[in-house]
Amino acid sequence: MGTTTKKDLIDKIAADTAQKRTAVKKTVQSFLDNVIRELSEGNRLEFRDFGVFEIRQRAPRIAQNPKTLERVPVPAKKTVKFKVGRLMKMALENEDGEVAFDPSDDSSDKDV
């Protein structure tokens, strides 16, 4: 299991769509910037069949330093929760990782 970088992803998308790498890079970066902007404004992002990103508030708590056993207060903070969607769940359960996309199924085109 390896790591795929943003550059690798951009190269794959450019090859799959026969678009220039610079155009794909701009589109991917704009998408990521908008995801960050929407989440920072407290909005929930739903990508049907892919998954849902939402902000969760973690309560403040008291933690313990494992070396010194000193109790330390940890302030409240916001985190991003991701819930896996149907197509991703199916791809993860599938041995080869392929997503079975049926172009005749128009339900994936709704609310894009």
Buried (B, 14 or more C-beta within 10 A) or exposed (E): EEEEEEEEEBBEBBEEEEEEEEEBBEBBEEEEEEBEEBBEEEEEBBBBBBBBBBBEEEEEEEEEEEEEEEEEEEEEEEEEEEEEBEBBEBBEEEEEEEEEEEEEEEEBEEEE
